Amino acid sequence: MLRSVERLSLLSAVVLALAAGVVAKLDFAPLTVSGLPVVDVLTKALLVGAIVTAAYGVYSLTFEAVVERTTSKRRRHDARNVLRLVFVAVTAVAIFGVLTAQWVGVLFSLGVVGFAVTFALQQPLFSLIGWFYIVVKRPYHVGDRVAIEGSKGDVVDVDFFVTTLWEINGELVSSNQPSGRTITLPNSVVLSSHVYNYSWEEFPYVWNELGVQVAYETDLAFTKAVMEREAEELLGEEMRSQIRQYRERLDETPVELEVRDGPTVNVRQEESWVDLRLRYLVHPKRGTQVRNELYDRILSSLNEHPDRVDFPVSRNR
């Protein structure tokens, strides 16, 4: 169906261009429209129609040949936006050139007008510049989980002027759960704000921590071993694969950092209890699910050994 539309568009462009050539040779000198010769008006109208239909046909063919064959959803989204911008710009210049019959003048005028509208449309222009920055520098892609200017969510769309997020957390929910709301941010914010990307394409994982509070009478070595064992059974092989990838990324930087292959437990002393922090690597979109499962497994194992594990009695913490 799409191919037939493309062919019809290109055929229509050819017919309109030929019709414009025929009309241009006709003599309707006495007839005018708003002071303009009818021949010129009809010729330019037909040429504009030819440009629009030709641009649509070529755009559709290019979209199908290049964009739709791109396997990555992220790259397909960016390629579609770039293609749209190029075709809109070329089509606009072509139409202005036909209407004024002065191509060089049109291009010069566009440059002069560009300086003028910069002052009148600063924010949209900054957002367009922000879009170029996003496309070139890749601070985030469609599908990434990001935090920008206090807003956190999954990127669902990046157009020329705004980025749209599906909100995570917010006032309605917690624990990194979707709220159902969307957030629209101008692309210009990436030029002046911190952008936190939780699922960077080259390493889409983050370190998470799970805290378990126990009494000072607890056998800490045993408890730490239980926590590491449960995390190893749940995440072990997957985490080792992620750590290998993490080390490869570290080797490309001057940063020297020791990274263990498996989950670790750090100890933090509080006033009336000991806080054991299990540290592990996980995909940010699975963080809550993994945390809940780990917590259930660890508590179940620790409750089987009341003689070695004591929990704080006071709940006023």
N, C-alpha and C positions, 0 to 999 in steps of 0.2 A: 504493500500500500504506500509506504513511504517513498519507494523508488518511483512509482507512477506520479506522485505529487512533485518530486524533484524534476522529473522529465517534463511535466506539464509547465512548471515554473520556467525552466530554461527555454522551452518552446515558446512560451508566452513572451519572454524577453526578446527573442529573435523576431517574433511577429510584430511586437510593439516598436522595435528599432527600425524594422523595414517600413512600417507604417509612418514613422516619423520622417524617414527619408522621402517617402512619397508625398506626404503633406507639405514638406519644406519646398517642394517644386511647384506646388499649386499657387495660383495667383488670386488672393483675396484682398488685394490692396485696399479697396474702399472699406472693408470690414475691420472694425477694431473692438477690443474689449478693454474697458477702462483706459482707453488711449493707447493700448498696445495692439499691434497687428494680430489678427486671428491666427495667421499662419505661425507666427512665433509662439503664441500661447499654446496652440495644439501640438506643435513640434516638441516644445519643452515638456508639456504634460506627458506625451507619449514616451519621451526619453526618460523622464523620471520613473514612469511605470516600468520601463524596461530595466532600469538600474535596480529598482526594488525587487522585482521578480527574479532577476538574474542573481542578485545578492542572496536572496532566500534559497534559490536552488543550489548555488555553490556552497552556501553555509551548510545546508542539509547534507549534501554529498560529503563535505569535509568532516562534518560531525559523525556521520556513519562510518567513514573510512578511517578516521583517526581516533576520535573520542570514545565511541562505543566499543572499539576493539581494545581499549586500555583495560587491563585486568584489575588494576587497583582502583577502588572507589574514590580514594582521596585524589589520585592523579586525574581521574576522569572528571571529578568536580572542578579542579583547577583548570584543566584543559578546556572545559566548556566555557568557563568565565572568560578566559583569555581569548578564545575564539569569538565569543560574542562581542567583546570590546573591539577587537580588530575589525570585524565586519561592520559594526555600527559606525566606527570612525571612518573607514574607507567609503562606506555608502553615503555618509553625511557629506564628506568632501566632494564626492562625485556629484551628488544632487546640487550642492551649492555651485559647483563649477558649471553644471548645465544651465542652472537658472541665471547665472550672471555672465556665463561665457568668458570668464576671466579666471583661469585656474591659478595663475601666479598671484593675482590679486586676492583670491579667496584664501590661499594659504597664508599670505601676508596678513590679511585681515584677521584670520583666526589667531595668529600670533599676537596681534595688537589687542584683540578682544580678550585673549587669555589673560593678559596683564590686568585688564580692567575688572574682569569677573573674579580675579583672585581676591580682591578686596571685598567684593559683595558676597562671595560664596566660599569663605575661608574654611568653614567646618566641613562641607562636603568635599572640598578639594583635599583637605588634610586626610579625610577618610579614604579617598581614592588613593592617595599616596600610601596610607596605611595598608591598603589592599595590595599594592605593589610590593611593599615590604614583606607582607605575609607570604606572598607567592614566591618571592626571591629567597628570603632568609628562613622561612619555614619555622616560625616560633610555635605554630600549631597547624594541624590539618583537620579536616572534617573527620569526626569520630574520636578525636582526642578528648581526654578529660582535663580541663584547665581551670585555673582560678585567675580572674582579672578584676582588679579594682573592687575586691570584696565580693564578686560574683563567682560562683563555682558551678560548673556543669559540663555536659558533653556537647562538643561542637557539632551542630547539625547542618549549618549552612554558613558559607562565607561568600557574600556577594561583593559588588564593587564598593559599597558604602558601610555595610553593617555585618557583624558576626552574630549569629543566633545560637544560643545555648539552651539545652534542656537542663533546667536547674537541678542541682544536687544540694541537699540540705536546705538552707534557707530557714524561714520562720515556721514552715509547716511540718518539716520532718527533720530527722537527724540520722546519724550513723551512715553518712554517705549514700542515702537513699534518694531516688528521684521524687521531686515534689509534684510533678505534672505541669509546672509552669515553664514558660519560655522566657529567656532574657535576651534582649536585643542591645548590643553594644556597638557604638560607632567604631570603625576600624582604626580611627585616629588614636584610640587609647593605647595601642601597642607601641606608639612612638613616645609615650610619656609615662607609662605605667609598667610595673612588674607583671610579667606573665609567667605563671607557674603551670608547667605542663607535666601532668601525672602519667601520661602514656606516650612519651616521646617515641617516635617511630623507630629509632635505632636501638632503644632500650626501653620498652614499654612496661617497666616494673618499678615498684617503689618498696622501700623498707617499711614494714609495719611493726608495731609493738602490741603485745597483749600483757596486761598487768594482772598478777595474782598476789593478793595480800595474805601473808601468813604470820603467825605469832612467832616471837623470838625463840620459843621452845621447840620450834620445828627443826627437823633434820634438813638443813638447807641443801646439802650435797645431794641427798636422796630426792628432794623435791625438784631441784634443778634438773637432775637426770630424768625424772619422769616427764617434765615439761619438754625437754629436748627430744626425748624418745617419741612422744606423741606427735610432735611437730615433724620429726623425721619420717615417721610412718605416713603422715598425711601429705607432706610436701617434699620429702627428701630428693627423689630423682628429678622432679621438676625443678626444684630449687638449684640443684647442682648444674643443670643445663643453663639456667639463668645466670648463675655465678660465672660460668665459663664465658658467657657473652659479656658480662659485666667486666671481667678482667681484660677481655679483648679491647673493650672501649677504654679502659684505664691505660693500657699499653700505648694508646695513641696520644696520651696526654703526659705532661710532666709530673702529674700527681702520683705520689708513692703511697699506697694504702694497702694494708693487709686485710684480706677478706676471707673469712672462713667459708667452707663449702656447705655447711649446714646451719640450722637454727642455733642461736646462742641465747643464754640467759644472763642478764645483768642484775646486780643486787643494789637496791637503794634502801637505805635505812630511814625509817620514819620514827616518830616519837614513841608509838606504842605497837608498831608492827613492822614487818619487813616487806618491801614491795619487790617482787620478782618480775622483771620485765623480759618477756620472751620476744626476741627480735628475729624476724624472718622476711623473706622476699616474696612478693605476691603481685599479681596484676591488679591495678587500682580498682577495676570494675568488679573484682571478686573479693575485695578486701573484707567487706562485712560478712559475706557468706563464709569465708575461710576463718575469720575471727570467731564467729559463733560456733562453728564446728570444732575448732581447737579448744575453745573454752569448755564445751560440753565434754570432750574427751579428757581434758586435763583434770577437771573437777571430779569426773567419774573415777579416774585412776587414783587421785589423791584421797578420795573418800573411802577407798578400800584399805587404807593404811592409817587409821585414826591414832595408832600408837606412835607414828613417826611424823604426822602432819597435824599441826594445830592451827586453827584459824582465829583471828582476833575476836575477842568476846564483845567488846564495845562496838556499837554501830555508829557512835557519834564521832565521825572522822571529818 
